[in-house]
Amino acid sequence: MEDIVEKTNKEYMHEILMGLKNLNYIKPEEIPNLDLYMDQLTTFMDGHLESTRRFSDDKLLTKTMINNYTKNKLLPPPNKKKYSKEHILLLIFIYYFKNILSISDIQEIFGPLTENFYGGEGELSLEQVYEEILSLQEEEARKLTKDVVKKFQRSETMFSAVKGEENREFLRTFSFICMISFDIYVKRVIIERLIDTQLKEETNKSKK
């Protein structure tokens, strides 16, 4: 029987960082200009967001999810059961937002977004908004990777006094998770306060 070789924290971290490089971002030119039926829509999203799947049986986007987004007014109703390119752009935003924000928070963000940029009647199209945000992706990914590496390196210097290697490795991993979790917590608080102040104020102004 072959010996099982345990990986070190550094080896696990290297694999994670390499995996981040393979994360897919849907580019506007990859989105069909033709309207899609529900089955075509879910197939498209599943194929292009495959790299974000944690487990092989994870459901990235289902018919029920899409119908619920429409009921909650996150997504405009389809036209004769067909979804446009703009629907897909909104679904991409929802896909990333829903992991950190509540439905009500996403509603607050999407109110001005759909009112001012959906349907091609605004100063910019929704596609132009998406393109400009996507243009930040590579730069932000580099910054994020550097910050994650810095936190990991800091965690690897902790608990040096712990003699047991297994316990020391666990505590260092736990410390790394805590640092990243705190970072996410702070950023979420900032997002929520922006929604509760600036966005709500702008929404109230538009209603007057």
C-alpha positions as CSV (number, residue, x, y, z in Angstrom):
1,M,0.0,0.0,0.0
2,E,1.3,3.4,-0.9
3,D,2.0,5.9,1.9
4,I,-0.4,8.9,2.0
5,V,1.7,12.0,1.8
6,E,0.1,14.9,3.8
7,K,0.2,18.3,2.1
8,T,1.5,21.3,3.9
9,N,-0.4,24.5,4.4
10,K,1.9,26.1,1.7
11,E,1.1,23.4,-0.8
12,Y,-2.7,23.8,-0.2
13,M,-2.3,27.5,-0.6
14,H,-0.5,27.2,-3.8
15,E,-3.3,25.0,-5.2
16,I,-5.9,27.5,-4.1
17,L,-4.1,30.4,-5.8
18,M,-3.7,28.4,-9.0
19,G,-7.4,27.6,-8.9
20,L,-8.2,31.3,-8.6
21,K,-6.5,32.0,-11.9
22,N,-8.9,29.6,-13.6
23,L,-12.1,31.4,-12.4
24,N,-14.2,32.3,-15.3
25,Y,-15.7,35.8,-15.8
26,I,-18.4,36.0,-18.4
27,K,-17.4,38.6,-21.1
28,P,-20.1,40.6,-22.8
29,E,-19.1,39.2,-26.2
30,E,-19.7,35.7,-24.9
31,I,-23.3,36.4,-24.2
32,P,-25.7,35.6,-27.1
33,N,-27.4,38.6,-28.8
34,L,-30.4,36.3,-29.3
35,D,-33.0,36.0,-26.6
36,L,-32.9,32.7,-24.7
37,Y,-35.6,30.4,-23.3
38,M,-35.2,29.3,-19.7
39,D,-33.5,26.0,-20.5
40,Q,-31.0,27.7,-22.8
41,L,-30.4,30.4,-20.2
42,T,-29.6,27.9,-17.4
43,T,-27.4,25.9,-19.7
44,F,-25.4,29.0,-20.7
45,M,-24.9,30.1,-17.1
46,D,-23.9,26.7,-15.9
47,G,-21.3,26.3,-18.7
48,H,-19.7,29.7,-18.1
49,L,-19.7,29.7,-14.3
50,E,-18.5,26.1,-14.0
51,S,-15.2,27.1,-12.4
52,T,-17.1,28.7,-9.5
53,R,-18.8,25.5,-8.5
54,R,-17.6,24.2,-5.2
55,F,-19.1,20.7,-5.4
56,S,-19.9,18.8,-8.6
57,D,-23.6,18.6,-7.8
58,D,-24.0,22.3,-6.9
59,K,-26.8,24.1,-8.7
60,L,-25.4,27.4,-10.0
61,L,-28.7,28.7,-11.4
62,T,-32.0,26.9,-11.5
63,K,-35.4,27.7,-13.0
64,T,-36.8,28.2,-9.4
65,M,-34.1,30.7,-8.6
66,I,-34.7,32.7,-11.7
67,N,-38.5,32.7,-11.1
68,N,-37.9,33.9,-7.5
69,Y,-35.6,36.7,-8.7
70,T,-38.4,37.8,-11.0
71,K,-41.0,37.6,-8.2
72,N,-38.8,39.6,-6.0
73,K,-38.3,42.2,-8.7
74,L,-34.6,41.7,-9.0
75,L,-35.1,40.6,-12.6
76,P,-37.5,42.2,-15.1
77,P,-40.1,39.7,-16.5
78,P,-39.0,37.8,-19.7
79,N,-40.5,38.8,-23.0
80,K,-42.7,36.0,-24.2
81,K,-40.7,33.6,-22.0
82,K,-37.4,34.7,-23.5
83,Y,-34.5,36.3,-21.7
84,S,-32.4,39.0,-23.2
85,K,-28.7,39.8,-23.0
86,E,-29.6,42.4,-20.3
87,H,-31.4,39.7,-18.3
88,I,-28.2,37.7,-18.4
89,L,-26.0,40.6,-17.2
90,L,-28.3,41.2,-14.3
91,L,-28.2,37.5,-13.4
92,I,-24.4,37.6,-13.4
93,F,-24.5,40.5,-10.9
94,I,-27.1,38.6,-8.8
95,Y,-25.0,35.4,-8.8
96,Y,-22.1,37.2,-7.1
97,F,-24.1,39.5,-4.8
98,K,-26.4,36.7,-3.4
99,N,-23.4,35.1,-1.6
100,I,-22.8,38.1,0.6
101,L,-26.0,40.3,0.5
102,S,-29.6,39.8,1.4
103,I,-32.4,39.9,-1.2
104,S,-33.6,43.2,0.2
105,D,-30.1,44.7,-0.2
106,I,-29.8,43.5,-3.8
107,Q,-33.3,45.0,-4.5
108,E,-32.0,48.3,-3.1
109,I,-29.0,48.2,-5.5
110,F,-30.9,47.0,-8.5
111,G,-33.6,49.6,-8.2
112,P,-31.5,52.5,-9.6
113,L,-29.6,50.1,-11.9
114,T,-32.6,48.8,-13.8
115,E,-34.4,52.1,-13.7
116,N,-31.6,54.1,-15.2
117,F,-29.7,51.6,-17.4
118,Y,-32.0,48.7,-18.3
119,G,-33.8,48.8,-21.7
120,G,-31.3,51.1,-23.5
121,E,-33.0,54.3,-22.5
122,G,-30.3,55.6,-20.1
123,E,-27.1,57.6,-20.5
124,L,-25.3,54.2,-20.6
125,S,-26.5,50.8,-21.5
126,L,-26.4,48.0,-19.0
127,E,-23.8,46.3,-21.2
128,Q,-21.6,49.4,-21.0
129,V,-21.9,49.4,-17.2
130,Y,-21.0,45.7,-17.1
131,E,-18.0,46.2,-19.4
132,E,-16.5,49.0,-17.3
133,I,-16.9,47.1,-14.1
134,L,-15.4,44.0,-15.7
135,S,-12.4,46.0,-16.9
136,L,-11.4,46.3,-13.2
137,Q,-11.4,42.5,-12.8
138,E,-7.7,41.7,-13.6
139,E,-6.3,44.5,-11.5
140,E,-8.6,43.7,-8.5
141,A,-7.7,40.0,-8.8
142,R,-4.0,40.8,-8.6
143,K,-4.5,43.0,-5.6
144,L,-6.7,40.4,-3.9
145,T,-4.1,37.7,-4.5
146,K,-1.3,39.8,-3.1
147,D,-3.4,40.6,0.0
148,V,-4.3,36.9,0.5
149,V,-0.7,35.8,0.2
150,K,0.3,38.5,2.7
151,K,-2.3,37.2,5.2
152,F,-1.2,33.6,4.6
153,Q,2.5,34.5,5.2
154,R,1.5,36.3,8.4
155,S,-0.5,33.2,9.6
156,E,2.5,30.9,8.9
157,T,4.5,32.8,11.6
158,M,2.0,32.3,14.3
159,F,1.8,29.8,17.1
160,S,5.5,28.9,16.8
161,A,5.5,27.9,20.5
162,V,3.1,25.1,19.8
163,K,5.2,21.9,19.7
164,G,2.8,19.5,18.0
165,E,3.1,20.0,14.3
166,E,-0.5,18.9,13.6
167,N,-2.0,21.4,16.1
168,R,0.4,24.1,14.9
169,E,-0.7,23.6,11.3
170,F,-4.4,23.7,12.3
171,L,-4.0,26.9,14.4
172,R,-2.2,28.6,11.5
173,T,-5.0,27.6,9.1
174,F,-7.6,28.8,11.6
175,S,-5.8,32.1,11.9
176,F,-5.7,32.5,8.2
177,I,-9.4,31.8,7.9
178,C,-10.1,34.4,10.7
179,M,-8.1,37.1,9.0
180,I,-9.9,36.6,5.7
181,S,-13.3,36.3,7.5
182,F,-12.7,39.6,9.3
183,D,-11.8,41.2,6.0
184,I,-15.0,40.0,4.4
185,Y,-17.0,41.1,7.5
186,V,-15.6,44.6,7.3
187,K,-16.3,44.9,3.6
188,R,-19.8,43.6,4.0
189,V,-20.5,46.2,6.7
190,I,-19.2,49.0,4.4
191,I,-21.5,47.7,1.6
192,E,-24.5,47.6,3.9
193,R,-23.9,51.1,5.2
194,L,-23.6,52.4,1.6
195,I,-26.9,50.8,0.8
196,D,-28.6,52.1,4.0
197,T,-27.4,55.7,3.5
198,Q,-26.2,56.8,0.0
199,L,-28.4,54.4,-2.1
200,K,-31.5,54.9,-0.1
201,E,-31.0,58.7,-0.1
202,E,-30.6,58.7,-3.9
203,T,-33.7,56.4,-4.3
204,N,-35.8,58.8,-2.1
205,K,-34.6,61.7,-4.2
206,S,-35.7,60.0,-7.4
207,K,-39.2,59.3,-6.0
208,K,-39.8,63.0,-5.2
